[in-house]
Amino acid sequence: MEPKKDRIKIAAGSEKEVSVLNEQDLNNLLALANNPAQMSQRNQLIIHLLLYTGVRVSELVNIRIKDIDFVLNTLLVRGKGNKLREIPLKQELAEKIKAYLRGERATSKFAKSEYLLVSQRSEKLHRDAINTLLKQISKQLGIHLHPHKFRHTFCTKLVQKGVPLSTVAKLAGHAVVETTAKFYVSTSRRDKAAAIALL
């Protein structure tokens, strides 16, 4: 049962529909993002960071190397209003970051940049480059990808696994839990209804 503070009343019909990756699309995306013959280390890392941290694109491009703690496996994110939040990193994601830092990024002419993600022309990757990458992947896989789809997928999966809304809100950087509930309570209801329908 969720903590009492997570029992939030949402007016009927106020929930917003969110677009998330289904299991098949997610599997296809990960197969591509884990294939070094098809995707650079940096682009692989971008996909994994979007999927497993739920960060906004504006937050992603502003990640500094010093924001990553490889001892505790945490990422410090600067969100809206310059508010800081800490996101735990899966071990596999931490290893991908290390591999990128030791490999592709170490040979970049911007290897000394404070930012994690660099491009061939700049010490800091521009958000437009991420949008372009997602458009290319969308065309390749035949699915519609946009940055917030990753964020919605991240939050939805947490809700589906029974993570309290207050925790999801903190990880997503939502100022109030009601924002999280507005998007993800209806998703949880649909999942429960679908489960009962299987009985």
Secondary structure, DSSP 8 states (H G I E B T S, - for coil): ---GGG-----TT---------HHHHHHHHHHHT-TTTS-HHHHHHHHHHHHH---HHHHTT-BGGGEETTTTEEEEE-GGG-EEEEE--HHHHHHHHHHHHTGGGGSTTTT-SBS---SS-SS--HHHHHHHHHHHHHHHTS---HHHHHHHHHHHHHHTT--HHHHHHHHT-SSHHHHHHHHHHHHHHHHHHHHHT-
